[in-house]
Amino acid sequence: MFKEFKMNKIAVVVLLFGLCGMAQAQFQSDDEVVAAALNQNKIVENLGRHHISLGLLGYFKSTSGDFESSVVDLSQGTGQYLNYRYSFDKNIDLAVDVRTWGSEKEVYGVTGEVIAGGVGVGLRLTADNVGERIFPYIQVNAYSTTEEWKLGPFSGRSEDPEIGFGVNGGFEIKLGKLISIPIEANYLYGKPLDDISGYGFTAGLSFNWGDVN
């Protein structure tokens, strides 16, 4: 049941570089827009009205100690997220956020697996851009957290989600009108079965469209 959470990181890296190359083609049109606005002293930069972001390459470390034992250590693994954001203006976003972390190891023929995370809503504050293409941000989230684990023949699953929260922050690098690269650090807190709390780092890909005045 954990196989769908595994990711081929090499394929993801190739995909990222391919999309970055496609976005590079937009640079010239962006510069032409700026050059054409001769009657303005400053062009207001933003990322757009709608955003879909995928956190693809991530690391997560559980700090509670609940996933460490003398047999197997599942406290470190991968972290991913998916979110949709709606920008009220260039500085404030409402976010629907799905965030997970997972770990799998085999020791002396005993396989241990865990996948945990949450689904929730958040509010993002984006600072004014640094230069033309870097947008710092911080986001706070409230989650309904869940957990599944397996250790040899034993397994467990949270039946009733528990309330948790998270904080993530970093910056988005705008590659063009439609594409940006978010790089962030994050902290997640929740206790659906065990204490799944910890911190991580993630890089991904965002698709942005629509206008914000």
Buried (B, 14 or more C-beta within 10 A) or exposed (E): EBEEBEBEEEEBEEBBEEBBEEBEEBEEEBEEEEEEEEEEEEEEBBBBBBBEBBBBBBBBBBEBEBBEEEEBBBBBBBBBBBBBBEBEEBBEBEBBBBBBBBBBBEEEEEEBBBBBBBBBBBBBEBEEBEEEBBBBBBBBBBBBBBBBBBBEEEEEEBEEBBBBBBBBBBBBBBBBBBBBBBBBEBBBBBBBBBBBBBBBBBBBBBBBEEEBE
